């Protein structure tokens, strides 16, 4: 797992966050899904780095890759 994505049960309900900060992976993904540009995200959240956004996308891709079990 990418070291930029952190989990702390005492922070944000244990949801995946970025580098121990109180910004969740989902927050960044929601912004991207709303067509907010990478540069705008970085401008609005100056403590984020471009690599944090990359890590969020990689995390989401890894989470979406799971086996599909078909009932027989």
PQR file with spaces between the fields and no chain letter, atoms N, CA, C, O and H, PARSE charges and radii, in Angstrom:
ATOM       1  N    UNK     1       0.851   -1.181    0.000 -0.4000 1.5000
ATOM       2  CA   UNK     1       0.000    0.000    0.000 -0.0000 2.0000
ATOM       3  C    UNK     1       0.891    1.236    0.000  0.5500 1.7000
ATOM       4  O    UNK     1       1.981    1.228    0.571 -0.5500 1.4000
ATOM       5  N    UNK     2       0.432    2.262   -0.623 -0.4000 1.5000
ATOM       6  CA   UNK     2       1.176    3.505   -0.695 -0.0000 2.0000
ATOM       7  C    UNK     2       1.257    4.145    0.697  0.5500 1.7000
ATOM       8  O    UNK     2       0.246    4.239    1.393 -0.5500 1.4000
ATOM       9  H    UNK     2      -0.454    2.269   -1.086  0.4000 1.0000
ATOM      10  N    UNK     3       2.447    4.583    1.102 -0.4000 1.5000
ATOM      11  CA   UNK     3       2.620    5.166    2.438 -0.0000 2.0000
ATOM      12  C    UNK     3       1.913    6.511    2.586  0.5500 1.7000
ATOM      13  O    UNK     3       1.791    7.018    3.701 -0.5500 1.4000
ATOM      14  H    UNK     3       3.268    4.506    0.536  0.4000 1.0000
ATOM      15  N    UNK     4       1.453    7.088    1.504 -0.4000 1.5000
ATOM      16  CA   UNK     4       0.716    8.354    1.589 -0.0000 2.0000
ATOM      17  C    UNK     4      -0.712    8.142    2.097  0.5500 1.7000
ATOM      18  O    UNK     4      -1.329    9.080    2.601 -0.5500 1.4000
ATOM      19  H    UNK     4       1.552    6.676    0.598  0.4000 1.0000
ATOM      20  N    UNK     5      -1.233    6.945    1.975 -0.4000 1.5000
ATOM      21  CA   UNK     5      -2.582    6.635    2.449 -0.0000 2.0000
ATOM      22  C    UNK     5      -2.451    6.016    3.838  0.5500 1.7000
ATOM      23  O    UNK     5      -1.811    4.979    4.014 -0.5500 1.4000
ATOM      24  H    UNK     5      -0.732    6.183    1.566  0.4000 1.0000
ATOM      25  N    UNK     6      -3.066    6.667    4.813 -0.4000 1.5000
ATOM      26  CA   UNK     6      -2.940    6.223    6.200 -0.0000 2.0000
ATOM      27  C    UNK     6      -4.306    5.888    6.783  0.5500 1.7000
ATOM      28  O    UNK     6      -5.340    6.372    6.324 -0.5500 1.4000
ATOM      29  H    UNK     6      -3.586    7.509    4.670  0.4000 1.0000
ATOM      30  N    UNK     7      -4.277    5.054    7.797 -0.4000 1.5000
ATOM      31  CA   UNK     7      -5.482    4.630    8.501 -0.0000 2.0000
ATOM      32  C    UNK     7      -5.248    4.824    9.995  0.5500 1.7000
ATOM      33  O    UNK     7      -4.240    4.374   10.540 -0.5500 1.4000
ATOM      34  H    UNK     7      -3.437    4.660    8.170  0.4000 1.0000
ATOM      35  N    UNK     8      -6.183    5.496   10.646 -0.4000 1.5000
ATOM      36  CA   UNK     8      -6.099    5.701   12.084 -0.0000 2.0000
ATOM      37  C    UNK     8      -7.513    5.573   12.632  0.5500 1.7000
ATOM      38  O    UNK     8      -8.383    6.379   12.301 -0.5500 1.4000
ATOM      39  H    UNK     8      -7.001    5.862   10.203  0.4000 1.0000
ATOM      40  N    UNK     9      -7.748    4.565   13.471 -0.4000 1.5000
ATOM      41  CA   UNK     9      -9.113    4.366   13.979 -0.0000 2.0000
ATOM      42  C    UNK     9      -9.641    5.553   14.780  0.5500 1.7000
ATOM      43  O    UNK     9     -10.852    5.663   14.975 -0.5500 1.4000
ATOM      44  H    UNK     9      -7.042    3.910   13.741  0.4000 1.0000
ATOM      45  N    UNK    10      -8.768    6.443   15.247 -0.4000 1.5000
ATOM      46  CA   UNK    10      -9.188    7.599   16.034 -0.0000 2.0000
ATOM      47  C    UNK    10      -9.347    8.859   15.181  0.5500 1.7000
ATOM      48  O    UNK    10      -9.595    9.948   15.700 -0.5500 1.4000
ATOM      49  H    UNK    10      -7.785    6.354   15.089  0.4000 1.0000
ATOM      50  N    UNK    11      -9.199    8.692   13.868 -0.4000 1.5000
ATOM      51  CA   UNK    11      -9.288    9.847   12.968 -0.0000 2.0000
ATOM      52  C    UNK    11     -10.210    9.516   11.804  0.5500 1.7000
ATOM      53  O    UNK    11     -10.034    8.492   11.144 -0.5500 1.4000
ATOM      54  H    UNK    11      -8.997    7.808   13.447  0.4000 1.0000
ATOM      55  N    UNK    12     -11.179   10.364   11.551 -0.4000 1.5000
ATOM      56  CA   UNK    12     -12.116   10.198   10.429 -0.0000 2.0000
ATOM      57  C    UNK    12     -12.762    8.814   10.412  0.5500 1.7000
ATOM      58  O    UNK    12     -13.003    8.240    9.350 -0.5500 1.4000
ATOM      59  H    UNK    12     -11.322   11.196   12.087  0.4000 1.0000
ATOM      60  N    UNK    13     -13.033    8.296   11.592 -0.4000 1.5000
ATOM      61  CA   UNK    13     -13.700    6.997   11.690 -0.0000 2.0000
ATOM      62  C    UNK    13     -12.898    5.845   11.119  0.5500 1.7000
ATOM      63  O    UNK    13     -13.467    4.822   10.739 -0.5500 1.4000
ATOM      64  H    UNK    13     -12.837    8.762   12.455  0.4000 1.0000
ATOM      65  N    UNK    14     -11.576    5.999   11.054 -0.4000 1.5000
ATOM      66  CA   UNK    14     -10.730    4.934   10.522 -0.0000 2.0000
ATOM      67  C    UNK    14     -10.687    4.876    9.004  0.5500 1.7000
ATOM      68  O    UNK    14     -10.074    3.976    8.429 -0.5500 1.4000
ATOM      69  H    UNK    14     -11.114    6.830   11.363  0.4000 1.0000
ATOM      70  N    UNK    15     -11.333    5.830    8.360 -0.4000 1.5000
ATOM      71  CA   UNK    15     -11.341    5.849    6.893 -0.0000 2.0000
ATOM      72  C    UNK    15      -9.961    6.232    6.364  0.5500 1.7000
ATOM      73  O    UNK    15      -9.199    6.906    7.057 -0.5500 1.4000
ATOM      74  H    UNK    15     -11.831    6.560    8.828  0.4000 1.0000
ATOM      75  N    UNK    16      -9.636    5.811    5.148 -0.4000 1.5000
ATOM      76  CA   UNK    16      -8.324    6.142    4.587 -0.0000 2.0000
ATOM      77  C    UNK    16      -8.164    7.647    4.397  0.5500 1.7000
ATOM      78  O    UNK    16      -9.023    8.312    3.819 -0.5500 1.4000
ATOM      79  H    UNK    16     -10.255    5.263    4.585  0.4000 1.0000
ATOM      80  N    UNK    17      -7.043    8.167    4.900 -0.4000 1.5000
ATOM      81  CA   UNK    17      -6.731    9.591    4.825 -0.0000 2.0000
ATOM      82  C    UNK    17      -5.390    9.778    4.114  0.5500 1.7000
ATOM      83  O    UNK    17      -4.709    8.811    3.773 -0.5500 1.4000
ATOM      84  H    UNK    17      -6.346    7.626    5.370  0.4000 1.0000
ATOM      85  N    UNK    18      -5.039   11.008    3.906 -0.4000 1.5000
ATOM      86  CA   UNK    18      -3.794   11.325    3.228 -0.0000 2.0000
ATOM      87  C    UNK    18      -2.763   11.778    4.254  0.5500 1.7000
ATOM      88  O    UNK    18      -2.957   12.770    4.957 -0.5500 1.4000
ATOM      89  H    UNK    18      -5.592   11.794    4.184  0.4000 1.0000
ATOM      90  N    UNK    19      -1.684   11.045    4.324 -0.4000 1.5000
ATOM      91  CA   UNK    19      -0.523   11.348    5.168 -0.0000 2.0000
ATOM      92  C    UNK    19      -0.885   11.771    6.586  0.5500 1.7000
ATOM      93  O    UNK    19      -0.293   12.705    7.126 -0.5500 1.4000
ATOM      94  H    UNK    19      -1.526   10.240    3.753  0.4000 1.0000
ATOM      95  N    UNK    20      -1.848   11.095    7.185 -0.4000 1.5000
ATOM      96  CA   UNK    20      -2.206   11.370    8.569 -0.0000 2.0000
ATOM      97  C    UNK    20      -2.999   12.649    8.775  0.5500 1.7000
ATOM      98  O    UNK    20      -3.318   13.001    9.911 -0.5500 1.4000
ATOM      99  H    UNK    20      -2.329   10.336    6.746  0.4000 1.0000
ATOM     100  N    UNK    21      -3.319   13.341    7.711 -0.4000 1.5000
ATOM     101  CA   UNK    21      -4.115   14.566    7.823 -0.0000 2.0000
ATOM     102  C    UNK    21      -5.598   14.211    7.845  0.5500 1.7000
ATOM     103  O    UNK    21      -5.979   13.066    7.602 -0.5500 1.4000
ATOM     104  H    UNK    21      -3.060   13.055    6.788  0.4000 1.0000
ATOM     105  N    UNK    22      -6.404   15.181    8.133 -0.4000 1.5000
ATOM     106  CA   UNK    22      -7.848   14.948    8.196 -0.0000 2.0000
ATOM     107  C    UNK    22      -8.525   15.201    6.857  0.5500 1.7000
ATOM     108  O    UNK    22      -9.635   15.731    6.809 -0.5500 1.4000
ATOM     109  H    UNK    22      -6.095   16.111    8.331  0.4000 1.0000
ATOM     110  N    UNK    23      -7.880   14.835    5.804 -0.4000 1.5000
ATOM     111  CA   UNK    23      -8.532   14.857    4.492 -0.0000 2.0000
ATOM     112  C    UNK    23      -8.564   13.421    3.994  0.5500 1.7000
ATOM     113  O    UNK    23      -7.536   12.760    3.848 -0.5500 1.4000
ATOM     114  H    UNK    23      -6.978   14.405    5.843  0.4000 1.0000
ATOM     115  N    UNK    24      -9.775   12.970    3.740 -0.4000 1.5000
ATOM     116  CA   UNK    24      -9.973   11.569    3.353 -0.0000 2.0000
ATOM     117  C    UNK    24      -9.708   11.364    1.867  0.5500 1.7000
ATOM     118  O    UNK    24      -9.826   12.283    1.056 -0.5500 1.4000
ATOM     119  H    UNK    24     -10.610   13.507    3.858  0.4000 1.0000
ATOM     120  N    UNK    25      -9.353   10.146    1.544 -0.4000 1.5000
ATOM     121  CA   UNK    25      -9.190    9.758    0.140 -0.0000 2.0000
ATOM     122  C    UNK    25     -10.486   10.062   -0.602  0.5500 1.7000
ATOM     123  O    UNK    25     -10.460   10.568   -1.724 -0.5500 1.4000
ATOM     124  H    UNK    25      -9.257    9.400    2.203  0.4000 1.0000
ATOM     125  N    UNK    26     -11.610    9.756    0.019 -0.4000 1.5000
ATOM     126  CA   UNK    26     -12.913    9.997   -0.607 -0.0000 2.0000
ATOM     127  C    UNK    26     -13.117   11.474   -0.930  0.5500 1.7000
ATOM     128  O    UNK    26     -13.716   11.801   -1.954 -0.5500 1.4000
ATOM     129  H    UNK    26     -11.631    9.345    0.931  0.4000 1.0000
ATOM     130  N    UNK    27     -12.634   12.359   -0.083 -0.4000 1.5000
ATOM     131  CA   UNK    27     -12.787   13.795   -0.343 -0.0000 2.0000
ATOM     132  C    UNK    27     -12.111   14.174   -1.662  0.5500 1.7000
ATOM     133  O    UNK    27     -12.681   14.904   -2.473 -0.5500 1.4000
ATOM     134  H    UNK    27     -12.147   12.094    0.749  0.4000 1.0000
ATOM     135  N    UNK    28     -10.907   13.678   -1.866 -0.4000 1.5000
ATOM     136  CA   UNK    28     -10.168   13.979   -3.098 -0.0000 2.0000
ATOM     137  C    UNK    28     -10.862   13.330   -4.292  0.5500 1.7000
ATOM     138  O    UNK    28     -11.000   13.953   -5.345 -0.5500 1.4000
ATOM     139  H    UNK    28     -10.444   13.085   -1.207  0.4000 1.0000
ATOM     140  N    UNK    29     -11.297   12.088   -4.134 -0.4000 1.5000
ATOM     141  CA   UNK    29     -11.974   11.394   -5.232 -0.0000 2.0000
ATOM     142  C    UNK    29     -13.285   12.089   -5.596  0.5500 1.7000
ATOM     143  O    UNK    29     -13.633   12.181   -6.773 -0.5500 1.4000
ATOM     144  H    UNK    29     -11.186   11.582   -3.279  0.4000 1.0000
ATOM     145  N    UNK    30     -14.009   12.576   -4.591 -0.4000 1.5000
ATOM     146  CA   UNK    30     -15.254   13.316   -4.856 -0.0000 2.0000
ATOM     147  C    UNK    30     -14.975   14.581   -5.662  0.5500 1.7000
ATOM     148  O    UNK    30     -15.723   14.911   -6.583 -0.5500 1.4000
ATOM     149  H    UNK    30     -13.726   12.502   -3.635  0.4000 1.0000
ATOM     150  N    UNK    31     -13.910   15.284   -5.319 -0.4000 1.5000
ATOM     151  CA   UNK    31     -13.546   16.490   -6.067 -0.0000 2.0000
ATOM     152  C    UNK    31     -13.212   16.148   -7.516  0.5500 1.7000
ATOM     153  O    UNK    31     -13.663   16.826   -8.439 -0.5500 1.4000
ATOM     154  H    UNK    31     -13.302   15.016   -4.571  0.4000 1.0000
ATOM     155  N    UNK    32     -12.422   15.097   -7.711 -0.4000 1.5000
ATOM     156  CA   UNK    32     -12.068   14.690   -9.072 -0.0000 2.0000
ATOM     157  C    UNK    32     -13.309   14.270   -9.857  0.5500 1.7000
ATOM     158  O    UNK    32     -13.438   14.583  -11.040 -0.5500 1.4000
ATOM     159  H    UNK    32     -12.055   14.546   -6.961  0.4000 1.0000
ATOM     160  N    UNK    33     -14.217   13.562   -9.195 -0.4000 1.5000
ATOM     161  CA   UNK    33     -15.454   13.123   -9.853 -0.0000 2.0000
ATOM     162  C    UNK    33     -16.337   14.304  -10.237  0.5500 1.7000
ATOM     163  O    UNK    33     -17.129   14.219  -11.176 -0.5500 1.4000
ATOM     164  H    UNK    33     -14.113   13.308   -8.233  0.4000 1.0000
ATOM     165  N    UNK    34     -16.194   15.410   -9.501 -0.4000 1.5000
ATOM     166  CA   UNK    34     -16.964   16.615   -9.800 -0.0000 2.0000
ATOM     167  C    UNK    34     -16.255   17.502  -10.821  0.5500 1.7000
ATOM     168  O    UNK    34     -16.620   18.663  -11.006 -0.5500 1.4000
ATOM     169  H    UNK    34     -15.550   15.479   -8.739  0.4000 1.0000
ATOM     170  N    UNK    35     -15.244   16.947  -11.476 -0.4000 1.5000
ATOM     171  CA   UNK    35     -14.472   17.651  -12.507 -0.0000 2.0000
ATOM     172  C    UNK    35     -13.677   18.840  -11.978  0.5500 1.7000
ATOM     173  O    UNK    35     -13.395   19.779  -12.723 -0.5500 1.4000
ATOM     174  H    UNK    35     -14.947   16.004  -11.325  0.4000 1.0000
ATOM     175  N    UNK    36     -13.317   18.805  -10.701 -0.4000 1.5000
ATOM     176  CA   UNK    36     -12.407   19.814  -10.164 -0.0000 2.0000
ATOM     177  C    UNK    36     -11.010   19.416  -10.635  0.5500 1.7000
ATOM     178  O    UNK    36     -10.598   18.270  -10.460 -0.5500 1.4000
ATOM     179  H    UNK    36     -13.546   18.043  -10.096  0.4000 1.0000
ATOM     180  N    UNK    37     -10.294   20.344  -11.220 -0.4000 1.5000
ATOM     181  CA   UNK    37      -8.979   20.022  -11.776 -0.0000 2.0000
ATOM     182  C    UNK    37      -7.958   19.769  -10.667  0.5500 1.7000
ATOM     183  O    UNK    37      -8.100   20.242   -9.539 -0.5500 1.4000
ATOM     184  H    UNK    37     -10.629   21.276  -11.363  0.4000 1.0000
ATOM     185  N    UNK    38      -6.948   19.024  -11.021 -0.4000 1.5000
ATOM     186  CA   UNK    38      -5.849   18.737  -10.101 -0.0000 2.0000
ATOM     187  C    UNK    38      -5.238   20.044   -9.587  0.5500 1.7000
ATOM     188  O    UNK    38      -4.978   20.187   -8.392 -0.5500 1.4000
ATOM     189  H    UNK    38      -6.833   18.640  -11.937  0.4000 1.0000
ATOM     190  N    UNK    39      -5.013   20.990  -10.496 -0.4000 1.5000
ATOM     191  CA   UNK    39      -4.390   22.250  -10.088 -0.0000 2.0000
ATOM     192  C    UNK    39      -5.295   23.030   -9.134  0.5500 1.7000
ATOM     193  O    UNK    39      -4.809   23.682   -8.210 -0.5500 1.4000
ATOM     194  H    UNK    39      -5.225   20.874  -11.466  0.4000 1.0000
ATOM     195  N    UNK    40      -6.599   22.964   -9.352 -0.4000 1.5000
ATOM     196  CA   UNK    40      -7.526   23.650   -8.452 -0.0000 2.0000
ATOM     197  C    UNK    40      -7.546   22.988   -7.073  0.5500 1.7000
ATOM     198  O    UNK    40      -7.599   23.680   -6.057 -0.5500 1.4000
ATOM     199  H    UNK    40      -6.994   22.434  -10.102  0.4000 1.0000
ATOM     200  N    UNK    41      -7.505   21.669   -7.031 -0.4000 1.5000
ATOM     201  CA   UNK    41      -7.451   20.956   -5.753 -0.0000 2.0000
ATOM     202  C    UNK    41      -6.194   21.365   -4.995  0.5500 1.7000
ATOM     203  O    UNK    41      -6.253   21.661   -3.802 -0.5500 1.4000
ATOM     204  H    UNK    41      -7.462   21.106   -7.856  0.4000 1.0000
ATOM     205  N    UNK    42      -5.069   21.381   -5.682 -0.4000 1.5000
ATOM     206  CA   UNK    42      -3.802   21.729   -5.036 -0.0000 2.0000
ATOM     207  C    UNK    42      -3.796   23.191   -4.580  0.5500 1.7000
ATOM     208  O    UNK    42      -3.162   23.531   -3.581 -0.5500 1.4000
ATOM     209  H    UNK    42      -5.022   21.141   -6.651  0.4000 1.0000
ATOM     210  N    UNK    43      -4.493   24.037   -5.303 -0.4000 1.5000
ATOM     211  CA   UNK    43      -4.588   25.446   -4.909 -0.0000 2.0000
ATOM     212  C    UNK    43      -5.483   25.607   -3.682  0.5500 1.7000
ATOM     213  O    UNK    43      -5.165   26.372   -2.771 -0.5500 1.4000
ATOM     214  H    UNK    43      -5.008   23.761   -6.115  0.4000 1.0000
ATOM     215  N    UNK    44      -6.603   24.882   -3.663 -0.4000 1.5000
ATOM     216  CA   UNK    44      -7.553   24.984   -2.554 -0.0000 2.0000
ATOM     217  C    UNK    44      -7.047   24.283   -1.288  0.5500 1.7000
ATOM     218  O    UNK    44      -7.427   24.656   -0.178 -0.5500 1.4000
ATOM     219  H    UNK    44      -6.862   24.261   -4.403  0.4000 1.0000
ATOM     220  N    UNK    45      -6.202   23.281   -1.453 -0.4000 1.5000
ATOM     221  CA   UNK    45      -5.641   22.515   -0.338 -0.0000 2.0000
ATOM     222  C    UNK    45      -4.116   22.546   -0.450  0.5500 1.7000
ATOM     223  O    UNK    45      -3.514   21.567   -0.894 -0.5500 1.4000
ATOM     224  H    UNK    45      -5.893   22.978   -2.355  0.4000 1.0000
ATOM     225  N    UNK    46      -3.485   23.649   -0.056 -0.4000 1.5000
ATOM     226  CA   UNK    46      -2.052   23.828   -0.299 -0.0000 2.0000
ATOM     227  C    UNK    46      -1.159   22.812    0.426  0.5500 1.7000
ATOM     228  O    UNK    46       0.012   22.665    0.075 -0.5500 1.4000
ATOM     229  H    UNK    46      -3.973   24.443    0.304  0.4000 1.0000
ATOM     230  N    UNK    47      -1.689   22.122    1.415 -0.4000 1.5000
ATOM     231  CA   UNK    47      -0.905   21.105    2.124 -0.0000 2.0000
ATOM     232  C    UNK    47      -0.886   19.781    1.365  0.5500 1.7000
ATOM     233  O    UNK    47      -0.137   18.877    1.733 -0.5500 1.4000
ATOM     234  H    UNK    47      -2.640   22.242    1.700  0.4000 1.0000
ATOM     235  N    UNK    48      -1.686   19.651    0.323 -0.4000 1.5000
ATOM     236  CA   UNK    48      -1.655   18.456   -0.512 -0.0000 2.0000
ATOM     237  C    UNK    48      -0.576   18.591   -1.572  0.5500 1.7000
ATOM     238  O    UNK    48      -0.209   19.696   -1.971 -0.5500 1.4000
ATOM     239  H    UNK    48      -2.295   20.386    0.024  0.4000 1.0000
ATOM     240  N    UNK    49      -0.082   17.459   -2.017 -0.4000 1.5000
ATOM     241  CA   UNK    49       0.896   17.401   -3.098 -0.0000 2.0000
ATOM     242  C    UNK    49       0.299   16.593   -4.243  0.5500 1.7000
ATOM     243  O    UNK    49      -0.610   15.789   -4.039 -0.5500 1.4000
ATOM     244  H    UNK    49      -0.381   16.561   -1.693  0.4000 1.0000
ATOM     245  N    UNK    50       0.808   16.807   -5.427 -0.4000 1.5000
ATOM     246  CA   UNK    50       0.321   16.088   -6.602 -0.0000 2.0000
ATOM     247  C    UNK    50       0.391   14.576   -6.387  0.5500 1.7000
ATOM     248  O    UNK    50      -0.488   13.838   -6.833 -0.5500 1.4000
ATOM     249  H    UNK    50       1.547   17.460   -5.593  0.4000 1.0000
ATOM     250  N    UNK    51       1.431   14.126   -5.708 -0.4000 1.5000
ATOM     251  CA   UNK    51       1.588   12.693   -5.435 -0.0000 2.0000
ATOM     252  C    UNK    51       0.480   12.159   -4.532  0.5500 1.7000
ATOM     253  O    UNK    51       0.162   10.971   -4.587 -0.5500 1.4000
ATOM     254  H    UNK    51       2.145   14.725   -5.346  0.4000 1.0000
ATOM     255  N    UNK    52      -0.113   13.018   -3.701 -0.4000 1.5000
ATOM     256  CA   UNK    52      -1.237   12.602   -2.862 -0.0000 2.0000
ATOM     257  C    UNK    52      -2.442   12.265   -3.732  0.5500 1.7000
ATOM     258  O    UNK    52      -3.146   11.289   -3.474 -0.5500 1.4000
ATOM     259  H    UNK    52       0.146   13.983   -3.656  0.4000 1.0000
ATOM     260  N    UNK    53      -2.676   13.064   -4.749 -0.4000 1.5000
ATOM     261  CA   UNK    53      -3.788   12.798   -5.666 -0.0000 2.0000
ATOM     262  C    UNK    53      -3.534   11.495   -6.418  0.5500 1.7000
ATOM     263  O    UNK    53      -4.445   10.683   -6.585 -0.5500 1.4000
ATOM     264  H    UNK    53      -2.104   13.858   -4.959  0.4000 1.0000
ATOM     265  N    UNK    54      -2.305   11.296   -6.869 -0.4000 1.5000
ATOM     266  CA   UNK    54      -1.953   10.037   -7.531 -0.0000 2.0000
ATOM     267  C    UNK    54      -2.211    8.851   -6.603  0.5500 1.7000
ATOM     268  O    UNK    54      -2.733    7.821   -7.030 -0.5500 1.4000
ATOM     269  H    UNK    54      -1.566   11.955   -6.734  0.4000 1.0000
ATOM     270  N    UNK    55      -1.841    9.005   -5.334 -0.4000 1.5000
ATOM     271  CA   UNK    55      -2.033    7.925   -4.362 -0.0000 2.0000
ATOM     272  C    UNK    55      -3.514    7.623   -4.154  0.5500 1.7000
ATOM     273  O    UNK    55      -3.892    6.461   -4.002 -0.5500 1.4000
ATOM     274  H    UNK    55      -1.418    9.842   -4.987  0.4000 1.0000
ATOM     275  N    UNK    56      -4.354    8.657   -4.146 -0.4000 1.5000
ATOM     276  CA   UNK    56      -5.803    8.454   -4.007 -0.0000 2.0000
ATOM     277  C    UNK    56      -6.354    7.666   -5.188  0.5500 1.7000
ATOM     278  O    UNK    56      -7.159    6.753   -5.010 -0.5500 1.4000
ATOM     279  H    UNK    56      -4.047    9.601   -4.269  0.4000 1.0000
ATOM     280  N    UNK    57      -5.922    8.017   -6.381 -0.4000 1.5000
ATOM     281  CA   UNK    57      -6.381    7.299   -7.575 -0.0000 2.0000
ATOM     282  C    UNK    57      -5.898    5.855   -7.567  0.5500 1.7000
ATOM     283  O    UNK    57      -6.652    4.947   -7.919 -0.5500 1.4000
ATOM     284  H    UNK    57      -5.268    8.759   -6.526  0.4000 1.0000
ATOM     285  N    UNK    58      -4.661    5.638   -7.174 -0.4000 1.5000
ATOM     286  CA   UNK    58      -4.127    4.272   -7.111 -0.0000 2.0000
ATOM     287  C    UNK    58      -4.865    3.458   -6.054  0.5500 1.7000
ATOM     288  O    UNK    58      -5.155    2.281   -6.262 -0.5500 1.4000
ATOM     289  H    UNK    58      -4.049    6.376   -6.888  0.4000 1.0000
ATOM     290  N    UNK    59      -5.163    4.080   -4.934 -0.4000 1.5000
ATOM     291  CA   UNK    59      -5.912    3.395   -3.876 -0.0000 2.0000
ATOM     292  C    UNK    59      -7.296    2.990   -4.381  0.5500 1.7000
ATOM     293  O    UNK    59      -7.731    1.857   -4.176 -0.5500 1.4000
ATOM     294  H    UNK    59      -4.927    5.036   -4.765  0.4000 1.0000
ATOM     295  N    UNK    60      -7.975    3.912   -5.035 -0.4000 1.5000
ATOM     296  CA   UNK    60      -9.316    3.620   -5.561 -0.0000 2.0000
ATOM     297  C    UNK    60      -9.265    2.501   -6.590  0.5500 1.7000
ATOM     298  O    UNK    60     -10.130    1.625   -6.598 -0.5500 1.4000
ATOM     299  H    UNK    60      -7.621    4.833   -5.201  0.4000 1.0000
ATOM     300  N    UNK    61      -8.266    2.524   -7.451 -0.4000 1.5000
ATOM     301  CA   UNK    61      -8.131    1.476   -8.468 -0.0000 2.0000
ATOM     302  C    UNK    61      -7.906    0.119   -7.808  0.5500 1.7000
ATOM     303  O    UNK    61      -8.491   -0.880   -8.226 -0.5500 1.4000
ATOM     304  H    UNK    61      -7.564    3.236   -7.444  0.4000 1.0000
ATOM     305  N    UNK    62      -7.068    0.081   -6.789 -0.4000 1.5000
ATOM     306  CA   UNK    62      -6.788   -1.181   -6.099 -0.0000 2.0000
ATOM     307  C    UNK    62      -8.031   -1.696   -5.373  0.5500 1.7000
ATOM     308  O    UNK    62      -8.291   -2.899   -5.357 -0.5500 1.4000
ATOM     309  H    UNK    62      -6.593    0.893   -6.450  0.4000 1.0000
ATOM     310  N    UNK    63      -8.794   -0.788   -4.774 -0.4000 1.5000
ATOM     311  CA   UNK    63     -10.009   -1.186   -4.068 -0.0000 2.0000
ATOM     312  C    UNK    63     -11.084   -1.696   -5.027  0.5500 1.7000
ATOM     313  O    UNK    63     -11.893   -2.547   -4.657 -0.5500 1.4000
ATOM     314  H    UNK    63      -8.583    0.190   -4.787  0.4000 1.0000
ATOM     315  N    UNK    64     -11.095   -1.189   -6.233 -0.4000 1.5000
ATOM     316  CA   UNK    64     -12.099   -1.603   -7.214 -0.0000 2.0000
ATOM     317  C    UNK    64     -11.754   -2.933   -7.863  0.5500 1.7000
ATOM     318  O    UNK    64     -12.600   -3.538   -8.522 -0.5500 1.4000
ATOM     319  H    UNK    64     -10.438   -0.498   -6.533  0.4000 1.0000
ATOM     320  N    UNK    65     -10.530   -3.395   -7.687 -0.4000 1.5000
ATOM     321  CA   UNK    65     -10.073   -4.641   -8.308 -0.0000 2.0000
ATOM     322  C    UNK    65     -10.278   -5.797   -7.341  0.5500 1.7000
ATOM     323  O    UNK    65      -9.394   -6.119   -6.547 -0.5500 1.4000
ATOM     324  H    UNK    65      -9.842   -2.904   -7.152  0.4000 1.0000
ATOM     325  N    UNK    66     -11.438   -6.411   -7.413 -0.4000 1.5000
ATOM     326  CA   UNK    66     -11.724   -7.554   -6.558 -0.0000 2.0000
ATOM     327  C    UNK    66     -12.416   -8.626   -7.394  0.5500 1.7000
ATOM     328  O    UNK    66     -13.054   -8.328   -8.403 -0.5500 1.4000
ATOM     329  H    UNK    66     -12.156   -6.150   -8.058  0.4000 1.0000
ATOM     330  N    UNK    67     -12.283   -9.856   -6.966 -0.4000 1.5000
ATOM     331  CA   UNK    67     -12.918  -10.927   -7.745 -0.0000 2.0000
ATOM     332  C    UNK    67     -14.444  -10.830   -7.684  0.5500 1.7000
ATOM     333  O    UNK    67     -15.022  -10.426   -6.675 -0.5500 1.4000
ATOM     334  H    UNK    67     -11.765  -10.098   -6.146  0.4000 1.0000
ATOM     335  N    UNK    68     -15.052  -11.199   -8.758 -0.4000 1.5000
ATOM     336  CA   UNK    68     -16.510  -11.253   -8.830 -0.0000 2.0000
ATOM     337  C    UNK    68     -16.911  -12.720   -8.730  0.5500 1.7000
ATOM     338  O    UNK    68     -16.514  -13.548   -9.550 -0.5500 1.4000
ATOM     339  H    UNK    68     -14.583  -11.526   -9.578  0.4000 1.0000
ATOM     340  N    UNK    69     -17.689  -13.015   -7.730 -0.4000 1.5000
ATOM     341  CA   UNK    69     -18.143  -14.394   -7.532 -0.0000 2.0000
ATOM     342  C    UNK    69     -19.543  -14.529   -8.122  0.5500 1.7000
ATOM     343  O    UNK    69     -20.460  -13.790   -7.764 -0.5500 1.4000
ATOM     344  H    UNK    69     -18.012  -12.343   -7.064  0.4000 1.0000
ATOM     345  N    UNK    70     -19.685  -15.468   -9.015 -0.4000 1.5000
ATOM     346  CA   UNK    70     -20.974  -15.696   -9.655 -0.0000 2.0000
ATOM     347  C    UNK    70     -21.651  -16.878   -8.986  0.5500 1.7000
ATOM     348  O    UNK    70     -21.026  -17.909   -8.741 -0.5500 1.4000
ATOM     349  H    UNK    70     -18.941  -16.068   -9.306  0.4000 1.0000
ATOM     350  N    UNK    71     -22.931  -16.720   -8.694 -0.4000 1.5000
ATOM     351  CA   UNK    71     -23.699  -17.815   -8.124 -0.0000 2.0000
ATOM     352  C    UNK    71     -23.923  -18.876   -9.181  0.5500 1.7000
ATOM     353  O    UNK    71     -24.168  -18.570  -10.348 -0.5500 1.4000
ATOM     354  H    UNK    71     -23.439  -15.882   -8.894  0.4000 1.0000
ATOM     355  N    UNK    72     -23.839  -20.097   -8.770 -0.4000 1.5000
ATOM     356  CA   UNK    72     -24.044  -21.190   -9.734 -0.0000 2.0000
ATOM     357  C    UNK    72     -25.297  -21.945   -9.451  0.5500 1.7000
ATOM     358  O    UNK    72     -25.621  -22.895  -10.164 -0.5500 1.4000
ATOM     359  H    UNK    72     -23.640  -20.346   -7.822  0.4000 1.0000
